[in-house]
Amino acid sequence: MVAQITTIFLTVLILIDPLGLIPVFISLTQDLSPEGRRKTMYKSVTVALIILTFFIIAGERILDFLGILPGSFFIAGGILFFIISLDLLLGHRQRTKTSRREKTKPEDSSVFPLAVPILAGPGTITTIIIYSVESADPLLTALVLFGAVVTGLAVSLITMAGSDYILKVLRETGVSVVQRLMGLILSALAVQFIFDGLVKLGIVNVG
């Protein structure tokens, strides 16, 4: 159980990507006053927390309503994670988090694109639903997922608050190295999710 909790925390933290958030946050808030930047930080984290908490509570019910088998969602999630890991490994802006429209600077960037889809992105939502579905103890898993989300968003809040300082210390090269290491870990998790999905669908027999 300890190993699973560690995996959940690590996966959520990688997908929220607090370090990758730094250049985006700086570019979106460079024209704001210090007070404006603080409001943007807190609002984006609050909105992301509400959205991710909703999926912690209702994620499994959504799959049941749509009639999607857990194994199918595991495979879909694994493919999505692999795409995200490639973006991290190659140093690209994550395609699952930004589109051409999202790269433009809106008047209020706290909700869009900071909260959604950067903090509460499809990868994080997928992780929440996958772990909710496979859980033998739904309540405990929900609490662990909530703790992981709160931790990831708290780290994101810290990195946004100290974004200028962190970027000055690590420089873009340091941030890039850390992201590539996280991408490598995520790629392994992606393969594991796909394998687990094939097992759950009965395509692969491990017995």
C-alpha positions in Angstrom: 0.0 0.0 0.0 2.9 2.3 0.8 4.3 1.7 -2.7 0.9 2.6 -4.3 0.6 5.8 -2.3 4.1 6.8 -3.3 3.2 6.0 -7.0 0.0 8.1 -6.8 1.8 11.1 -5.3 4.6 10.9 -7.8 2.3 10.5 -10.8 0.1 13.4 -9.8 3.1 15.6 -9.1 4.7 14.8 -12.5 1.5 15.5 -14.3 0.8 18.8 -12.6 4.4 19.7 -13.4 5.1 22.6 -11.0 8.5 23.4 -12.6 7.1 23.4 -16.2 4.5 25.9 -14.9 7.1 28.5 -14.2 7.8 29.9 -17.7 4.0 29.8 -18.5 3.1 31.7 -15.3 5.8 34.3 -15.9 4.7 34.9 -19.5 1.0 35.2 -18.5 1.5 37.5 -15.6 4.4 39.6 -16.6 2.2 42.7 -17.0 0.4 42.3 -13.6 1.2 44.0 -10.3 2.5 41.8 -7.4 -1.0 41.9 -6.0 -2.5 40.8 -9.3 0.0 37.9 -9.6 -0.9 36.7 -6.1 -4.6 36.8 -6.9 -4.0 34.9 -10.2 -1.9 32.3 -8.3 -4.5 31.6 -5.6 -7.5 31.7 -7.9 -5.9 29.2 -10.4 -5.0 26.8 -7.6 -8.5 27.1 -6.0 -10.3 26.4 -9.3 -8.0 23.5 -10.1 -8.6 22.0 -6.7 -12.4 22.2 -7.1 -12.2 20.5 -10.5 -9.9 17.7 -9.5 -11.9 17.1 -6.3 -15.0 16.7 -8.4 -13.3 13.9 -10.4 -12.0 12.3 -7.2 -15.6 12.0 -6.0 -17.4 11.3 -9.3 -14.8 9.9 -11.7 -15.8 6.2 -11.3 -19.5 7.1 -11.6 -18.7 8.9 -14.9 -17.1 5.8 -16.3 -20.0 3.6 -15.2 -22.5 6.0 -16.7 -20.6 6.0 -20.1 -20.2 2.2 -19.9 -16.4 2.4 -20.3 -14.5 -0.7 -19.0 -11.7 0.1 -16.6 -9.2 -1.8 -18.8 -10.1 0.4 -21.8 -9.5 3.5 -19.7 -6.2 2.1 -18.4 -5.0 1.7 -22.0 -6.3 5.1 -23.0 -4.6 6.7 -20.0 -1.3 4.9 -20.7 -1.3 6.2 -24.3 -2.0 9.8 -23.0 0.7 9.5 -20.4 3.2 8.3 -23.0 2.4 11.3 -25.2 3.0 13.6 -22.2 6.2 11.8 -21.3 7.5 12.3 -24.9 6.7 16.1 -24.6 8.7 16.2 -21.3 11.6 14.1 -22.7 11.9 16.2 -25.9 11.4 19.5 -24.1 8.2 20.4 -25.9 5.3 22.4 -24.5 2.8 19.8 -23.6 0.3 19.2 -26.3 -2.3 17.9 -23.9 -2.2 21.1 -21.9 -1.9 23.9 -24.6 -3.4 24.5 -28.0 -2.8 27.4 -30.4 -5.8 29.3 -28.9 -4.6 28.6 -25.3 -1.2 30.2 -26.0 -2.7 33.6 -26.4 -2.8 35.7 -23.3 -6.4 36.1 -22.0 -7.5 39.0 -19.8 -7.9 36.7 -16.8 -5.4 33.8 -17.1 -6.1 32.3 -13.7 -9.0 30.1 -14.8 -7.9 29.6 -18.4 -5.3 28.4 -19.2 -3.6 28.2 -15.7 -6.3 26.3 -13.8 -7.6 24.4 -16.9 -5.9 22.8 -18.7 -2.4 23.4 -17.1 -3.0 22.6 -13.4 -6.1 20.4 -13.9 -5.1 18.9 -17.2 -6.4 15.7 -18.9 -3.4 13.7 -17.6 -4.2 14.5 -14.0 -7.9 13.9 -14.4 -7.2 10.5 -16.1 -4.9 9.5 -13.3 -7.6 10.3 -10.7 -10.2 8.2 -12.5 -7.8 5.3 -13.1 -6.8 5.0 -9.5 -10.4 5.4 -8.4 -11.6 2.6 -10.6 -9.0 0.0 -9.5 -9.2 0.8 -5.8 -10.2 -2.0 -3.4 -10.8 0.7 -0.7 -12.5 3.7 -2.5 -12.5 5.9 0.6 -8.8 5.5 1.4 -7.9 5.9 -2.3 -10.0 9.1 -2.5 -8.2 10.5 0.6 -4.8 9.6 -0.9 -5.7 11.2 -4.3 -7.0 14.3 -2.5 -3.7 14.5 -0.5 -1.7 14.1 -3.7 -3.7 16.8 -5.5 -3.3 19.2 -2.5 0.4 18.5 -2.4 0.9 19.0 -6.1 -1.1 22.2 -6.1 0.7 23.5 -3.0 4.1 22.9 -4.7 2.7 24.7 -7.8 1.7 27.6 -5.6 5.2 27.8 -4.2 6.8 27.6 -7.6 4.6 30.4 -8.9 5.3 32.5 -5.9 9.1 32.1 -6.3 9.0 31.7 -10.1 11.5 34.5 -10.8 13.9 33.3 -8.2 13.6 29.6 -9.2 14.2 30.4 -12.8 17.2 32.5 -11.9 18.8 29.7 -9.8 18.0 26.7 -12.0 17.9 28.6 -15.3 16.0 27.1 -18.2 18.6 24.3 -18.5 18.0 23.1 -15.0 14.3 23.1 -15.4 14.6 21.2 -18.6 16.8 18.5 -17.0 14.3 17.9 -14.2 11.4 17.8 -16.7 13.3 15.1 -18.8 13.8 13.0 -15.7 10.1 13.2 -14.9 9.3 12.3 -18.5 11.4 9.2 -18.2 9.6 8.1 -15.1 6.2 8.9 -16.6 7.0 6.9 -19.7 7.6 3.8 -17.6 4.3 4.4 -15.8 2.6 4.7 -19.1 3.8 1.3 -20.3 2.7 -0.2 -16.9 -0.8 1.3 -17.3 -1.2 -0.1 -20.8 0.0 -3.5 -19.6 -2.5 -3.4 -16.7 -5.3 -2.5 -19.1 -4.5 -5.4 -21.4 -4.6 -7.7 -18.3 -7.9 -6.3 -17.1 -9.4 -6.8 -20.5 -8.2 -10.4 -20.6 -6.0 -9.8 -23.7 -2.8 -10.7 -21.7 -2.7 -13.5 -19.2 -0.2 -13.2 -16.5 -1.2 -16.4 -14.7 
